[in-house]
């Protein structure tokens, strides 16, 4: 209940109240103007086996950089003039895979479903090869037909991992300059 002395008391607290409101307003403004920390800088790297990541594979090109066999040993990838490659394209509205398998070029359809890349059936040229690339061609094409899981890392260095049915892993580096 207000009495006659209430307006005087209120007048006495008004400068204090104004100061408190001004101080809180300035603190809020300074907090709002502070440089925000980008969430990606402290975030852990994304899971490369996240099913949504495989959707990033359309219209990309890859070069085989490593092949770990199921027993953990590295399979030798012969050095040659032309590396083993895999290109995934949606040109013409259809998903088409193509690449170089060591001696010949190959092509065929691909699918991205439930976080997995599936290739095939693949067709290819039929040049005879006595080079080291000819020795790895059949195992490479066979590996592409037996993908169990697909991992995609689109942060640099951009890589794709194909885990095969037998536990072997093919690692590809992105090669289309992106």
C-alpha positions as CSV (number, residue, x, y, z in Angstrom):
1,X,0.0,0.0,0.0
2,X,1.4,3.4,-0.9
3,X,1.6,6.1,1.6
4,X,2.6,9.7,1.3
5,X,6.2,8.9,1.9
6,X,6.3,6.2,-0.9
7,X,7.0,8.5,-3.8
8,X,10.1,9.8,-2.0
9,X,11.3,6.3,-1.4
10,X,10.7,5.4,-5.0
11,X,12.6,8.4,-6.2
12,X,15.5,7.4,-4.1
13,X,15.7,3.9,-5.7
14,X,15.2,5.1,-9.3
15,X,18.8,6.0,-9.9
16,X,20.0,2.7,-8.5
17,X,17.5,0.8,-10.6
18,X,18.5,2.8,-13.7
19,X,22.1,2.0,-13.1
20,X,21.4,-1.7,-12.7
21,X,19.3,-1.9,-15.8
22,X,21.9,0.0,-17.8
23,X,24.7,-2.4,-16.5
24,X,22.7,-5.5,-17.4
25,X,21.9,-4.1,-20.9
26,X,25.5,-3.3,-21.6
27,X,26.6,-6.8,-20.4
28,X,23.9,-8.4,-22.7
29,X,25.0,-6.3,-25.7
30,X,28.7,-7.2,-25.2
31,X,27.8,-10.9,-24.9
32,X,25.8,-10.7,-28.0
33,X,28.6,-9.0,-29.9
34,X,31.3,-11.4,-28.8
35,X,32.8,-13.4,-31.7
36,X,31.1,-16.8,-31.7
37,X,33.2,-20.0,-31.8
38,X,32.4,-22.0,-34.9
39,X,31.0,-25.3,-33.9
40,X,33.1,-27.3,-36.4
41,X,36.4,-26.2,-34.9
42,X,36.0,-28.2,-31.7
43,X,33.7,-30.9,-33.0
44,X,35.1,-34.4,-33.4
45,X,35.5,-35.6,-37.0
46,X,32.3,-37.0,-38.5
47,X,31.8,-40.8,-38.6
48,X,33.0,-41.8,-42.1
49,X,30.5,-44.7,-42.0
50,X,27.5,-42.4,-41.5
51,X,25.0,-43.5,-44.1
52,X,24.2,-39.9,-45.1
53,X,27.9,-39.4,-46.1
54,X,27.7,-41.7,-49.0
55,X,25.2,-39.4,-50.7
56,X,28.2,-37.1,-51.2
57,X,29.8,-39.6,-53.6
58,X,27.8,-38.6,-56.7
59,X,30.0,-36.8,-59.3
60,X,33.3,-37.6,-57.7
61,X,36.6,-39.2,-58.8
62,X,38.9,-41.3,-56.7
63,X,42.4,-42.9,-57.0
64,X,43.3,-46.1,-55.1
65,X,46.0,-45.2,-52.6
66,X,46.1,-48.2,-50.2
67,X,44.8,-51.8,-50.1
68,X,44.8,-53.6,-46.7
69,X,44.1,-57.3,-47.0
70,X,41.8,-59.0,-44.5
71,X,44.9,-60.3,-42.5
72,X,46.1,-56.7,-42.0
73,X,49.0,-56.9,-44.5
74,X,49.2,-54.3,-47.2
75,X,48.6,-55.4,-50.8
76,X,51.1,-54.0,-53.2
77,X,49.6,-51.6,-55.7
78,X,51.9,-51.6,-58.7
79,X,53.3,-48.3,-59.7
80,X,52.4,-47.6,-63.3
81,X,51.8,-44.6,-65.6
82,X,48.0,-44.7,-64.8
83,X,46.7,-45.3,-61.3
84,X,43.7,-47.4,-60.5
85,X,40.7,-45.1,-60.5
86,X,37.0,-45.0,-59.8
87,X,34.7,-42.2,-61.1
88,X,31.0,-41.9,-60.0
89,X,28.9,-39.8,-62.3
90,X,25.2,-38.8,-62.5
91,X,25.5,-37.3,-66.0
92,X,22.5,-38.0,-68.1
93,X,20.4,-38.7,-65.0
94,X,21.8,-42.2,-64.4
95,X,24.4,-43.2,-61.8
96,X,27.4,-44.6,-63.8
97,X,30.7,-45.8,-62.5
98,X,33.9,-45.9,-64.6
99,X,37.6,-46.1,-64.2
100,X,40.9,-47.7,-64.9
101,X,41.5,-51.2,-63.4
102,X,45.2,-51.7,-64.2
103,X,45.1,-52.7,-67.8
104,X,41.6,-51.9,-69.1
105,X,38.8,-49.3,-68.6
106,X,35.6,-50.4,-66.9
107,X,32.1,-49.0,-66.6
108,X,28.7,-49.9,-65.2
109,X,25.9,-48.7,-62.9
110,X,26.3,-47.9,-59.2
111,X,23.8,-47.5,-56.3
112,X,24.0,-45.6,-53.0
113,X,21.6,-47.3,-50.6
114,X,21.6,-47.5,-46.8
115,X,25.1,-45.9,-46.6
116,X,26.6,-48.5,-49.0
117,X,28.1,-48.1,-52.5
118,X,27.3,-51.0,-54.8
119,X,28.8,-51.3,-58.2
120,X,27.8,-53.5,-61.1
121,X,27.5,-55.4,-63.2
122,X,30.7,-53.9,-64.6
123,X,31.9,-54.3,-68.2
124,X,35.2,-53.4,-69.6
125,X,37.6,-53.3,-72.4
126,X,39.6,-56.5,-73.1
127,X,43.1,-55.6,-73.8
128,X,45.7,-58.3,-72.9
129,X,48.3,-57.0,-70.4
130,X,51.6,-58.5,-69.3
131,X,52.3,-55.5,-67.1
132,X,52.0,-55.4,-63.3
133,X,48.7,-53.6,-63.8
134,X,47.3,-56.7,-65.5
135,X,48.1,-58.8,-62.4
136,X,46.0,-56.6,-60.1
137,X,43.1,-55.9,-62.5
138,X,41.1,-59.1,-61.7
139,X,41.4,-58.7,-57.9
140,X,40.6,-55.0,-58.1
141,X,37.4,-55.6,-60.2
142,X,36.4,-58.5,-57.9
143,X,36.9,-56.2,-54.8
144,X,34.6,-53.6,-56.4
145,X,31.9,-56.3,-56.7
146,X,32.1,-57.3,-53.0
147,X,31.7,-54.0,-51.0
148,X,30.2,-54.6,-47.6
149,X,30.5,-51.1,-46.1
150,X,31.4,-47.7,-47.4
151,X,33.1,-44.9,-45.5
152,X,33.4,-41.3,-46.7
153,X,35.6,-38.6,-45.2
154,X,34.9,-35.3,-47.0
155,X,37.1,-33.2,-44.7
156,X,40.7,-32.8,-46.1
157,X,42.2,-35.2,-46.9
158,X,39.1,-36.4,-48.6
159,X,39.0,-40.2,-48.7
160,X,36.7,-43.1,-49.4
161,X,37.1,-46.5,-47.7
162,X,35.5,-49.6,-49.2
163,X,35.3,-52.4,-46.7
164,X,34.9,-55.7,-48.5
165,X,32.9,-58.8,-47.6
166,X,36.2,-60.6,-46.6
167,X,37.4,-57.7,-44.3
168,X,39.9,-56.2,-46.7
169,X,39.9,-52.4,-47.1
170,X,40.5,-50.3,-50.2
171,X,41.3,-46.6,-49.5
172,X,40.8,-44.1,-52.3
173,X,41.9,-40.4,-52.3
174,X,39.7,-37.9,-54.0
175,X,41.2,-36.9,-57.3
176,X,38.8,-34.5,-59.0
177,X,40.4,-31.4,-57.4
178,X,37.6,-30.8,-54.9
